[in-house]
Amino acid sequence: MPRPRRFPFLLYRRLARMYRVPALLTALLALALYYLPMAVEVNYPWPPERDPWLLVLAGAVLGVWWIPEIGSRLSGVEPRPEALIFHSPLFSLRVSYRRIRATRPTTFGEVFPRIPYRHRRWVEPFSEHTVLVIETDGYPLPARWIRWFLGPYVCTPQGTGFVCLVPDWMALSRLIDAYRERHRKGGNPGAAPTRAPGMGKY
C-alpha cells in the first residue's frame, strides 16, 4: 500500500506570500523609526514616550504575517489508510472513505465561477488551475463550520463534496483511490485510527 502523504493547500501558500512582503517592510519601517532617534536628532509629531508603540506595531504586523505563514505549512489534505483527513492549524476533519462517492478533476473556475471582489486578488490566479473534487454522501459537520475552520473554498458550492487545490492532484487522486479500493475489499488498514489534533474524530 502507498504511504500516507500530506498535500498542502495552494490558496494558503499564496495568502502567506501576499502578506509576507508588506508585513516585513512595515515591520522594518517601524523598527527604523524607533531606532533612528538614537543615531540622529529627529522630532516626531508624537511625544517620545509613545515611541515604544513602534515596537508594538512591528510585532503586530509580523504576527499578522505569521498566521498565514504557519497556516500554509500546517494546512492540507492527507489520505491515510483509516480516513481522509483535512488539516488546518487548529482543526482536523476526518472523512470516512465510505462517504466518498466519486472523485473527478476539473478547474477551480468551473467550481467557483463567481468570486467575491475582496477575494479576487487572492483567488483569481488559480481560476484555470486543475483541482480534485471529492463528491461525498454528506459532511461530518455542517458545511458552514467546515468553511469557517478550513476556508471558504474547501466545500463545493453545489451539492456535497470537497475541493482540493493542491500541487499534485493526480497523486492525491491515486492515493484516495488506493485506500478506497482497500476499504471496498474489506481490508484492515493495518493501524488503529489516530485522533487528529483539533476537534477530534468524526
N, C-alpha and C positions, 0 to 999 in steps of 0.2 A: 504494500500500500504506500502511496506517496506520503511524504512527511508534511505536517501542518506548516502553513506559511501565512504571514500577515501581509495583506495588500493595503498600502496607505491610500487614503482619500486625497485625490489631487486638488480638490477645492480647498482643503485645509492648508495644503502646501502653498497654494497661490495666495491665500489670505495672509500667511506668515510673511511671504515675500513683499506683499503690498504694504505691510506695516513696518517692515524692517528698516528701510532707508529713512522714512520720515521720523521714526522713533529715535534712531541713532543720531540723526542730525539735530533734532530738538534737544536730546539729552546733552550732546556735546556743546550746543549753544548755551544751554543753561549752566553747564559747568564752567564754560569760558567766562560768562558774565559774573559768576560767583568768584572766580579766582583773579579776574582782571584787576580789581582794586588793590590786590596785594602786590602787583607789579608796577602799575602806573596810577596816577591820581585821576579818578573819574568820579563824576557826580551823576548818580542815577536819579530818576524822578520819584524815588521812594526812599524812605528812611533806611539807614544802614542795618537797623535791627531786623528788617524784612529780607535781607539777603539770604538767610537760610532757606527761605521758601524756594529759592532756585534749586537747591539740592533736592527738596521735596518734589519739585517739578521734574527734575532729571530722573529720579527714582520712579515716579508715576508713569512717565512715558515709556521707560524701559519695562515696567510691569505690564503695561498695555500691549507691548510687543511680545513679551514672553508668553502671554496667554495663548495666542495663536501659534507661536513657535513651538511650544511644548505640545499643544493640541495636535499639530501636524505630525509630530513624531509618535504620539500615542494612539491616534485615531486610525481606524482602518477596519477591514473585514478579514476574518480569519476562519477558513474552513478547517474544522477539526474532526476527528473520527466520530465524536459523540454529537456534535451540533455545529451549526454555522453561527459564528459569534461576531457581532458588530461592536467595535470598541470606540469609546470616546474617553477623554482624560478622567472623568468621574463616573462613567456609566458603561456597562457592558450588557448587551442584549443577546440572549441565546435563542436561536431559531431552529426548531427541530427539522430534520430533513424530511420528515413525514408531511410537514406543512407545504413543502415546495412542490408546485405543480409542473413548472417548466422554467427554463432559462433561455434567454434569447438576446442576441446583440442588436443594438440599434444606436442611434445618435442621441446625444444629450438634447439637442434642439427639438427632436421629434417627441421626446418625453415631456420636455418643458418648453413649449413654443412661446409662452409669454413669461418674460422675466420682469419683475418689478424694477422700476428705474433705479432705485437705490442699490440694486444688486448687479446692475449690468456690467460695470467695470470689473467686478469680481468674477462673474459667471460667463459672460459672452465669449471669451477666448475658447471656451470648451463647447460651443454650440455644435460644431461638426465632429467632436470627439466621440469615438465609439464607447458606449457604456454597456454593461451587462445588466439586464433587467431580470430579476428573480421573482417570478409570479408565485404567490402563496395563497393558501386557503384561509387566510386571515392573519391578524397580527397578535403577537403575545401580549401587547399592551395597546391602549388607544393610540391611533396614528398621531394625534396632536402631541402626545407625550414623547413619542419617538422622534418627531421632528424637533421638539424642544431640546431633547438631550443630544441627538445625533446630527441635527442640522436640517434645514428646510428642503434639501434636495436629495434625501435618502429614501423617502417613500414616494411611490408613484402617485401622481395627482389623480389618476383614474384607476379604479379597481384597487386591489391589494397586492402589494409587492414592494421590492426594494430596488433602488437604482445604485449601481456600483460604478463610480467613476474612478478607476484605478489605473496604474501604469500598464498592467498586463492583464487585460480582461480575458484573453484566451486561456492563460494559465489558471486564472481563477475559475473559469468555467470547467476546465478539465478536473480540477480538484473537487469541485462540488459534485460533478457527475460521478467521479470515482467513489466518493463517500455515499452518495445517494444509491448507487448500484449495490454497494455492500449492505446498506440498510434494507434494500428491497429483497436481497437474498437471505436476510435474517442473520447476517454475520455479526459476531461480537466485535465492537470497536476495539477491544483489547485493553481498555483502560477505563477506570471509573471516571465519570464526569467530574471535572474540577469546577468549583464555584468561581465564576468570573468576578473581578472586583466591581464594586459599584452597587447596583441594585440587586444582584444575586441571580438566581436561576429562574428561567421562565420556560 
